[in-house]
């Protein structure tokens, strides 16, 4: 297999958290600014820092780095509490994801995260289902606000783990939104779309995904992931 970096998105791709993330972010805004309604916009594909920036702007608070950091700290504290409240049937790993992560590692790929979540949020969300320890690195929402930059950072870290420049690697982003597709294209990578979030596999193909599947148990999905 060509040297490969696999970057997995979290929300809607690896897992569904039963709305724990949104509720925790609303609590963060409410506790600091008294505005739980600050998130009156879709969050799909946005980084946590960008979500907070937009939320602060919407309630008339200057989105300074310090103000953003404060909301994120309150969010992570609330997230730890919200996650344990979600019933097991609503907090799940999407079909084929555990197997895909395992297969990538078995085939020698650098397997990491490419997510808008801050690292502590990623740790909490994936920790509940025993997945976080299977990712050796990542690009996180605390690294940058722009998703393409997050993905670039993750890809560079993965290539470094392989002892190679990114240009020598196949970089694959596994995601569930058009923003995942766009970020992959922005850094010269490819996106394998999964229709496990708010967008269908067909919609992700229309956006330019290299391939897309209803989930990673679909015929050909694992082969596409591994470049077979």
C-alpha positions in Angstrom: 0.0 0.0 0.0 1.3 3.5 -0.9 2.2 5.4 2.3 -1.2 6.6 3.5 -2.5 9.0 6.1 -6.1 8.4 7.1 -7.9 11.2 8.9 -11.3 10.5 10.4 -13.9 13.1 11.3 -15.8 12.5 14.5 -19.3 13.8 14.7 -21.6 12.1 12.2 -18.7 10.0 10.9 -17.2 8.0 13.6 -19.9 8.5 16.2 -23.3 10.0 16.9 -23.4 11.5 20.4 -27.1 12.2 20.8 -26.7 15.9 20.7 -24.3 16.1 23.7 -22.0 18.5 21.9 -24.6 21.1 21.0 -26.1 21.0 24.5 -22.7 21.4 26.1 -21.8 24.3 23.8 -25.2 25.9 24.7 -24.4 25.5 28.4 -21.0 27.2 27.8 -22.6 30.2 26.3 -25.3 30.3 28.9 -22.9 30.1 31.9 -20.7 32.9 30.6 -22.9 35.1 28.6 -26.5 34.2 29.5 -27.3 33.3 25.9 -28.1 29.5 25.3 -29.7 30.6 22.0 -26.3 31.7 20.6 -26.1 28.6 18.4 -29.0 29.4 16.0 -27.1 28.1 13.0 -26.1 24.7 11.6 -22.9 23.3 13.2 -22.2 20.6 10.6 -18.5 20.7 9.5 -17.6 23.8 11.5 -14.6 23.8 13.9 -15.3 24.4 17.6 -13.4 27.7 17.5 -15.4 28.9 14.5 -18.6 27.9 16.2 -17.7 29.9 19.3 -16.6 32.9 17.2 -19.9 33.0 15.3 -21.9 32.4 18.5 -20.2 35.3 20.3 -20.7 37.6 17.3 -24.4 36.7 17.2 -24.9 37.8 20.8 -22.9 40.9 20.5 -19.7 39.8 22.3 -16.3 40.6 20.8 -14.8 37.2 19.8 -11.3 37.8 21.1 -9.1 34.8 21.5 -9.6 35.0 25.3 -13.4 35.1 25.0 -13.3 32.1 22.6 -11.0 30.2 25.0 -13.3 30.9 27.9 -16.3 29.5 26.2 -14.4 26.4 25.0 -13.2 25.7 28.5 -16.8 25.9 29.8 -18.0 23.8 26.9 -15.5 21.0 27.7 -16.5 21.0 31.4 -20.2 20.7 30.4 -19.4 18.1 27.7 -18.0 15.7 30.3 -21.4 15.9 32.1 -23.6 15.8 29.0 -21.9 12.7 27.5 -22.7 10.5 30.5 -26.4 11.5 30.3 -27.0 10.1 26.8 -28.6 6.7 26.6 -26.5 4.0 25.1 -28.9 3.5 22.1 -28.4 7.2 21.2 -24.6 7.2 21.6 -23.1 4.9 19.1 -20.2 4.2 16.7 -21.3 4.1 13.1 -21.3 0.9 11.2 -17.9 -0.2 9.9 -15.9 2.4 11.7 -14.1 0.3 14.3 -13.2 -2.2 11.5 -12.0 0.6 9.2 -9.7 2.1 11.9 -8.3 -1.4 12.7 -7.8 -2.2 9.0 -5.9 1.1 8.5 -3.6 0.4 11.3 -3.1 -3.2 10.3 -2.1 -2.1 6.8 0.5 0.4 8.1 -1.4 3.6 7.5 -1.0 6.5 9.8 -4.4 6.7 11.4 -5.5 9.9 13.0 -8.3 12.4 13.5 -9.3 15.3 11.2 -11.9 17.0 13.3 -13.3 20.4 14.2 -13.5 19.3 17.8 -10.9 20.6 20.2 -8.7 17.8 21.4 -10.2 17.6 24.9 -13.7 17.4 23.3 -12.5 14.6 20.9 -11.0 12.7 23.8 -14.3 12.9 25.7 -16.5 12.0 22.8 -14.5 9.0 21.6 -13.4 8.0 25.1 -17.0 6.9 26.0 -16.9 4.3 23.2 -13.2 3.3 23.6 -12.0 4.7 20.4 -9.7 7.7 21.3 -6.7 5.6 22.1 -6.7 4.1 18.6 -5.7 7.5 17.0 -2.0 8.4 17.4 -2.4 12.0 16.2 -4.8 14.4 14.7 -5.7 17.8 13.4 -8.1 19.4 15.9 -10.3 22.4 16.2 -7.9 23.9 18.7 -5.2 24.0 16.0 -7.0 26.4 13.7 -10.5 27.8 12.9 -10.4 26.9 9.2 -11.2 23.3 8.6 -8.8 23.0 5.6 -6.0 24.2 7.9 -7.0 21.7 10.6 -6.8 18.9 7.9 -3.5 20.1 6.7 -2.0 20.1 10.2 -3.4 16.6 10.7 -2.0 15.4 7.4 1.4 16.8 8.2 1.4 15.1 11.5 0.5 11.8 9.9 3.1 12.1 7.3 5.7 12.9 10.0 4.7 9.7 11.8 5.5 7.8 8.6 8.8 9.6 8.3 7.8 11.2 5.0 6.8 14.6 3.6 3.1 15.0 3.0 3.7 15.2 -0.7 4.9 11.6 -0.7 1.7 10.3 1.0 -1.8 9.5 0.0 -4.0 11.6 2.3 -7.6 10.4 2.8 -10.2 12.2 4.8 -13.2 10.2 5.9 -16.1 12.5 6.6 -19.9 13.1 6.4 -20.2 16.7 5.2 -19.3 18.8 2.1 -16.9 20.7 4.3 -14.9 17.5 4.7 -14.8 17.2 0.9 -13.7 20.8 0.4 -11.0 20.5 3.1 -9.6 17.4 1.5 -9.5 19.0 -1.9 -7.9 22.2 -0.5 -4.8 20.2 0.6 -4.6 17.9 -2.4 -6.1 14.9 -0.6 -9.2 12.8 -1.3 -12.3 12.4 0.7 -14.3 9.2 1.2 -17.8 10.3 2.2 -20.1 8.5 4.4 -23.9 9.1 4.5 -24.1 8.7 8.2 -24.7 12.4 9.1 -26.9 15.0 7.5 -25.8 14.4 3.9 -26.4 11.3 1.7 -23.6 9.5 -0.1 -24.9 10.8 -3.4 -24.8 14.4 -2.2 -21.2 14.0 -1.1 -20.3 12.5 -4.5 -21.8 15.6 -6.1 -19.6 17.8 -3.9 -16.5 16.0 -5.2 -15.9 13.1 -2.9 -13.6 10.5 -4.5 -16.0 7.9 -3.4 -19.0 7.8 -1.0 -20.9 5.0 0.8 -24.0 4.8 3.0 -21.5 3.6 5.7 -18.2 1.7 5.7 -19.8 -1.7 5.7 -20.9 -1.1 2.1 -19.3 -3.2 -0.7 -16.0 -1.6 -1.8 -15.8 0.8 1.1 -12.8 -0.8 2.8 -11.0 -1.3 -0.5 -11.5 2.4 -1.3 -10.1 3.4 2.1 -7.0 1.3 1.7 -6.5 2.1 -1.9 -6.9 -1.5 -3.1 
